[in-house]
């Protein structure tokens, strides 16, 4: 035990020190500043023992002046940061907390539910007694809870439209965070509140703003030493060390996700941290006064989704590090694809064994988490495996791969929509807003541009447009992918209109229906790669018409799932898959979609991310989109 203590002390002196005080923690990162802090403390102690000056009074006065004149608001509005925020009505706090625990907590696992439940009870009786940091946390919890509810649930509970209630809560949460001092505080509650706020409402400000705010959050987390494992510091309890791990790793995963669109090279590097990943355990396994590290459980727990997010972050980092090889050709590209796809399948097997292997019936959230993780792996697989087959180097024998890729992409988008809106999982649909299927959408649009238009194409087109319509406008107006998406939508729309105009002048014939060729081309992927969670059975109450608009084709796509590569027989299979009726459907385009000649040919410079792997491979030497 003494030897271990000596080692931790040496590690602490080598990498920095964590200073614990009543208001929170402060991390100093090297020996010089640690020594300086110690010298200043010695000077302070010397003055405190004399009658020369009252340093405490001076310090309190300075803090008050700083608080009054130096606050930097966390908000993006013009509201006064010192103006008091209206806290949620006491009689609604229990309901809000229950909604948060059921709908939000499984996917933003940074709170200890038993401990926070006691805080909620205190807030119900006297909200003003809470610290500024805890108040901001309760506001963020309220915002996240309301964001997860349906319009009707919000109307019933809060007697107002969801949009209005959310707008008020966003402003009040920002005021509370500003008062808590996000840029200065050492209170972990404020970091928790900021993360929950950004996860729940960040998309309202656009991708660029969220990315920049994520940078502030990361540095605030580093300033309190979250990147250092709590076990390194004797002053940090076992309970606090575990909670710090949960918060730090969720911040890492959040930062990785929002950085991919702008500057993935700015993502947190593992070389700068030694914080362990959180333990796979439930909140019930943790106690404030626990005297040893928690024991990891087998199976699905409260922290399992966080661990899956950590694994997904590792996979994305591997893809980014292999970017040049994946964009190459020949054996180099095939080798990089094989390694990346093997890692993805290993992650799928790991999750199945670790969290979903039990034959016992699981909770609904467990099934949703299994589906969600599988969908994210499928999307990453599409990026690695399918993007270059649409590029200028594509050969004629890759037609089969393109068709299979199209089917995979449509299946992915369709299943994401179904799980978002069906009754038993809609309360977690808010999570999917932050995980848009950009690459699957791009593959569908590129493929449709060269197809003879038929009901299958119309269904896929309608599916993509509806998906794009549901993306918050701010996520597109500040999104570097917007130019590419607008260009592909425009090209596909023009092709559709030309095809429909031609078909309207021709006699109706089954021969006009485009046929899928026999799919039997070899693919260099790990065994069982095509067996993915995208084919898992959907809940029985899910209707075919879950998201269909009036007059829309609602027959399901006849796509075999969860099987090895299959052969789709040649012939007119549309008789078995679609209604033989007019395919002219009304299309309402997203508000951010504004057709412009510049939009089609303009690519944002310095793409430098996963997007380069896909969208840059679709451009010819003149900047236009390659025919497929």
LINPEFEN-V508502 format. One record per residue. RES is the residue in one small letter. PHI is phi as a letter, one per 20 degrees, with the letter a starting at -180 (999 if undefined). Layout:
res:RES phi:PHI
res:RES phi:PHI
//
This chain:
res:x phi:999
res:x phi:f
res:x phi:f
res:x phi:f
res:x phi:f
res:x phi:f
res:x phi:f
res:x phi:f
res:x phi:f
res:x phi:f
res:x phi:f
res:x phi:f
res:x phi:f
res:x phi:f
res:x phi:d
res:x phi:q
res:x phi:c
res:x phi:d
res:x phi:d
res:x phi:d
res:x phi:c
res:x phi:f
res:x phi:e
res:x phi:q
res:x phi:c
res:x phi:c
res:x phi:d
res:x phi:d
res:x phi:e
res:x phi:b
res:x phi:f
res:x phi:f
res:x phi:f
res:x phi:f
res:x phi:f
res:x phi:f
res:x phi:g
res:x phi:f
res:x phi:f
res:x phi:f
res:x phi:f
res:x phi:f
res:x phi:f
res:x phi:f
res:x phi:f
res:x phi:f
res:x phi:f
res:x phi:f
res:x phi:e
res:x phi:d
res:x phi:d
res:x phi:f
res:x phi:b
res:x phi:e
res:x phi:f
res:x phi:f
res:x phi:f
res:x phi:f
res:x phi:f
res:x phi:f
res:x phi:f
res:x phi:f
res:x phi:f
res:x phi:f
res:x phi:f
res:x phi:f
res:x phi:f
res:x phi:e
res:x phi:d
res:x phi:d
res:x phi:f
res:x phi:d
res:x phi:f
res:x phi:e
res:x phi:f
res:x phi:d
res:x phi:e
res:x phi:e
res:x phi:f
res:x phi:f
res:x phi:f
res:x phi:e
res:x phi:f
res:x phi:f
res:x phi:e
res:x phi:f
res:x phi:e
res:x phi:g
res:x phi:g
res:x phi:g
res:x phi:f
res:x phi:e
res:x phi:f
res:x phi:f
res:x phi:f
res:x phi:f
res:x phi:f
res:x phi:f
res:x phi:f
res:x phi:f
res:x phi:f
res:x phi:e
res:x phi:d
res:x phi:d
res:x phi:g
res:x phi:f
res:x phi:d
res:x phi:c
res:x phi:e
res:x phi:c
res:x phi:d
res:x phi:e
res:x phi:g
res:x phi:g
res:x phi:f
res:x phi:f
res:x phi:f
res:x phi:f
res:x phi:f
res:x phi:f
res:x phi:f
res:x phi:f
res:x phi:f
res:x phi:f
res:x phi:e
res:x phi:b
res:x phi:f
res:x phi:f
res:x phi:f
res:x phi:f
res:x phi:f
res:x phi:f
res:x phi:f
res:x phi:f
res:x phi:f
res:x phi:f
res:x phi:f
res:x phi:f
res:x phi:f
res:x phi:f
res:x phi:f
res:x phi:f
res:x phi:f
res:x phi:f
res:x phi:f
res:x phi:f
res:x phi:f
res:x phi:e
res:x phi:e
res:x phi:f
res:x phi:g
res:x phi:f
res:x phi:f
res:x phi:f
res:x phi:f
res:x phi:f
res:x phi:e
res:x phi:d
res:x phi:l
res:x phi:a
res:x phi:f
res:x phi:g
res:x phi:f
res:x phi:f
res:x phi:f
res:x phi:f
res:x phi:g
res:x phi:f
res:x phi:f
res:x phi:f
res:x phi:f
res:x phi:f
res:x phi:f
res:x phi:f
res:x phi:f
res:x phi:f
res:x phi:f
res:x phi:f
res:x phi:f
res:x phi:f
res:x phi:m
res:x phi:g
res:x phi:e
res:x phi:c
res:x phi:f
res:x phi:d
res:x phi:e
res:x phi:f
res:x phi:g
res:x phi:f
res:x phi:f
res:x phi:f
res:x phi:f
res:x phi:f
res:x phi:f
res:x phi:f
res:x phi:f
res:x phi:f
res:x phi:f
res:x phi:e
res:x phi:c
res:x phi:g
res:x phi:f
res:x phi:f
res:x phi:d
res:x phi:n
res:x phi:f
res:x phi:f
res:x phi:f
res:x phi:f
res:x phi:f
res:x phi:f
res:x phi:f
res:x phi:f
res:x phi:f
res:x phi:f
res:x phi:f
res:x phi:f
res:x phi:f
res:x phi:f
res:x phi:f
res:x phi:f
res:x phi:f
res:x phi:d
res:x phi:m
res:x phi:f
res:x phi:f
res:x phi:d
res:x phi:f
res:x phi:f
res:x phi:f
res:x phi:f
res:x phi:d
res:x phi:g
res:x phi:f
res:x phi:e
res:x phi:f
res:x phi:f
res:x phi:f
res:x phi:f
res:x phi:f
res:x phi:f
res:x phi:f
res:x phi:f
res:x phi:f
res:x phi:g
res:x phi:f
res:x phi:f
res:x phi:f
res:x phi:f
res:x phi:f
res:x phi:g
res:x phi:f
res:x phi:f
res:x phi:f
res:x phi:f
res:x phi:f
res:x phi:f
res:x phi:e
res:x phi:f
res:x phi:f
res:x phi:c
res:x phi:b
res:x phi:f
res:x phi:f
res:x phi:e
res:x phi:f
res:x phi:f
res:x phi:e
res:x phi:f
res:x phi:f
res:x phi:e
res:x phi:b
res:x phi:c
res:x phi:f
res:x phi:f
res:x phi:f
res:x phi:f
res:x phi:f
res:x phi:f
res:x phi:b
res:x phi:e
res:x phi:g
res:x phi:f
res:x phi:e
res:x phi:d
res:x phi:c
res:x phi:g
res:x phi:d
res:x phi:f
res:x phi:d
res:x phi:b
res:x phi:f
res:x phi:f
res:x phi:e
res:x phi:f
res:x phi:e
res:x phi:e
res:x phi:n
res:x phi:f
res:x phi:c
res:x phi:f
res:x phi:d
res:x phi:g
res:x phi:f
res:x phi:f
res:x phi:f
res:x phi:f
res:x phi:f
res:x phi:f
res:x phi:f
res:x phi:f
res:x phi:f
res:x phi:f
res:x phi:f
res:x phi:f
res:x phi:f
res:x phi:f
res:x phi:f
res:x phi:f
res:x phi:f
res:x phi:d
res:x phi:g
res:x phi:f
res:x phi:f
res:x phi:f
res:x phi:e
res:x phi:e
res:x phi:c
res:x phi:m
res:x phi:f
res:x phi:f
res:x phi:f
res:x phi:f
res:x phi:f
res:x phi:f
res:x phi:f
res:x phi:f
res:x phi:f
res:x phi:f
res:x phi:f
res:x phi:f
res:x phi:f
res:x phi:f
res:x phi:f
res:x phi:f
res:x phi:f
res:x phi:f
res:x phi:f
res:x phi:f
res:x phi:f
res:x phi:f
res:x phi:f
res:x phi:f
res:x phi:d
res:x phi:c
res:x phi:e
res:x phi:f
res:x phi:e
res:x phi:f
res:x phi:f
res:x phi:e
res:x phi:f
res:x phi:f
res:x phi:f
res:x phi:f
res:x phi:f
res:x phi:f
res:x phi:f
res:x phi:f
res:x phi:f
res:x phi:f
res:x phi:f
res:x phi:f
res:x phi:f
res:x phi:f
res:x phi:f
res:x phi:f
res:x phi:f
res:x phi:f
res:x phi:f
res:x phi:f
res:x phi:f
res:x phi:f
res:x phi:e
res:x phi:d
res:x phi:f
res:x phi:f
res:x phi:f
res:x phi:e
res:x phi:e
res:x phi:f
res:x phi:e
res:x phi:f
res:x phi:d
res:x phi:f
res:x phi:f
res:x phi:e
res:x phi:g
res:x phi:f
res:x phi:f
res:x phi:f
res:x phi:f
res:x phi:f
res:x phi:f
res:x phi:g
res:x phi:f
res:x phi:f
res:x phi:f
res:x phi:f
res:x phi:g
res:x phi:f
res:x phi:f
res:x phi:f
res:x phi:f
res:x phi:f
res:x phi:f
res:x phi:f
res:x phi:f
res:x phi:f
res:x phi:d
res:x phi:f
res:x phi:f
res:x phi:e
res:x phi:c
res:x phi:f
res:x phi:f
res:x phi:d
res:x phi:f
res:x phi:f
res:x phi:f
res:x phi:f
res:x phi:g
res:x phi:e
res:x phi:c
res:x phi:f
res:x phi:e
res:x phi:g
res:x phi:f
res:x phi:f
res:x phi:f
res:x phi:f
res:x phi:f
res:x phi:f
res:x phi:f
res:x phi:f
res:x phi:f
res:x phi:f
res:x phi:f
res:x phi:d
res:x phi:e
res:x phi:f
res:x phi:f
res:x phi:b
res:x phi:g
res:x phi:f
res:x phi:f
res:x phi:f
res:x phi:f
res:x phi:f
res:x phi:f
res:x phi:f
res:x phi:f
res:x phi:f
res:x phi:f
res:x phi:f
res:x phi:f
res:x phi:f
res:x phi:f
res:x phi:e
res:x phi:f
res:x phi:g
res:x phi:g
res:x phi:f
res:x phi:f
res:x phi:d
res:x phi:f
res:x phi:d
res:x phi:d
res:x phi:f
res:x phi:e
res:x phi:g
res:x phi:g
res:x phi:f
res:x phi:f
res:x phi:f
res:x phi:f
res:x phi:f
res:x phi:f
res:x phi:f
res:x phi:f
res:x phi:f
res:x phi:f
res:x phi:f
res:x phi:f
res:x phi:f
res:x phi:f
res:x phi:f
res:x phi:f
res:x phi:f
res:x phi:f
res:x phi:f
res:x phi:f
res:x phi:f
res:x phi:e
res:x phi:d
res:x phi:f
res:x phi:f
res:x phi:b
res:x phi:f
res:x phi:f
res:x phi:f
res:x phi:f
res:x phi:f
res:x phi:d
res:x phi:e
res:x phi:f
res:x phi:f
res:x phi:d
res:x phi:b
res:x phi:f
res:x phi:f
res:x phi:c
res:x phi:e
res:x phi:c
res:x phi:g
res:x phi:g
res:x phi:m
res:x phi:f
res:x phi:f
res:x phi:e
res:x phi:c
res:x phi:f
res:x phi:f
res:x phi:e
res:x phi:f
res:x phi:f
res:x phi:e
res:x phi:g
res:x phi:f
res:x phi:e
res:x phi:f
res:x phi:e
res:x phi:g
res:x phi:e
res:x phi:g
res:x phi:c
res:x phi:e
res:x phi:e
res:x phi:f
res:x phi:n
res:x phi:e
res:x phi:f
res:x phi:d
res:x phi:f
res:x phi:f
res:x phi:f
res:x phi:e
res:x phi:d
res:x phi:f
res:x phi:c
res:x phi:l
res:x phi:c
res:x phi:f
res:x phi:g
res:x phi:d
res:x phi:d
res:x phi:e
res:x phi:f
res:x phi:f
res:x phi:p
res:x phi:e
res:x phi:e
res:x phi:f
res:x phi:g
res:x phi:e
res:x phi:d
res:x phi:c
res:x phi:f
res:x phi:e
res:x phi:b
res:x phi:g
res:x phi:d
res:x phi:e
res:x phi:d
res:x phi:f
res:x phi:d
res:x phi:d
res:x phi:e
res:x phi:f
res:x phi:f
res:x phi:e
res:x phi:e
res:x phi:c
res:x phi:f
res:x phi:b
res:x phi:f
res:x phi:f
res:x phi:f
res:x phi:f
res:x phi:d
res:x phi:e
res:x phi:c
res:x phi:f
res:x phi:f
res:x phi:l
res:x phi:g
res:x phi:l
res:x phi:b
res:x phi:g
res:x phi:g
res:x phi:g
res:x phi:f
res:x phi:d
res:x phi:f
res:x phi:f
res:x phi:f
res:x phi:e
res:x phi:e
res:x phi:e
res:x phi:f
res:x phi:e
res:x phi:n
res:x phi:e
res:x phi:e
res:x phi:f
res:x phi:f
res:x phi:d
//
